[in-house]
């Protein structure tokens, strides 16, 4: 089947408005966002249970296929089981001289505490939740307010704006890790690891791919994996106003990719980190990715 380039697709549909009616649907352990009756994403937020810690130690959000049938991102199990959907964390969280792994989560946890907002409607939806990042004894190290704003983009692209506001309630904290174990990242479905040679990446002009799948000089990367015989294009974008400047990107072929950065949290002072994930089931080229990124960086009206 011939693919349609989204560069051409955007021109074809320029000026045409698509309307989508969004509603939230809560299920045991998850909350679905549906657009015109089809699931766009599912936030997994089952109560933390030590007896089921492998299923409940991390809060994350799945991206669904365009038919709304099943996730195209990864959940528990498989290669690197701590990689799940859209997620954020650091392997070395330093608090009061102690070190905690809030990436692989061997004995720590991220726990959904409460919904702060769930607002559907025509052409956009928004959810915010309170998440506690806890040490092995369950003490809260970091309070997070995680917000996802969703809307249809040009040419049928789906846009997911991910914001994490982190607060250290009782002392300064350093968020540390390495290229492969820190920051805000996305992991596509487990099956991609079984045919990772089919995964492609698109980088901005001038960006450099270095050893260890390290990318410098990029504000965005586009991962193109195949899930259930469908090729997708998923663009991870960091805003030009990111508090730590341009991040380093990590791009594994099994389709775990995202922005690596190492911030410090000052006690009682919230720090906000924002990203956009754009998803398409039609071909994106570099020009289309650049156009999506330019739209992301436009000043708010």
Secondary structure, 3 states (H helix, E strand, C coil): CCCCCHHHHHHHCCCCCCCCEEEEEEECCEEEEEECCEEEEEEECCCCCHHHHHHHCCCEEEEECCCCCCECECCCCCCCCCCCEEEEEEEEEEECCEEEEECCCCCCEEEEEEEEEEECEECCEEEEEEEEEECCCCCEEEEEEEEEEEEECHHHCEEEEEEEEEEECCCCEEEECCCCCEEEEEEECHHHHHCHHHCEEEECCCCEEEHHHEEECCCEEEEECEECCEECEEEEEECCCCCCCCCEEEECCCCEEEEECCCEECECCCEEEEEEEEEECCCCCHHHHHHHHHHHCCCCC
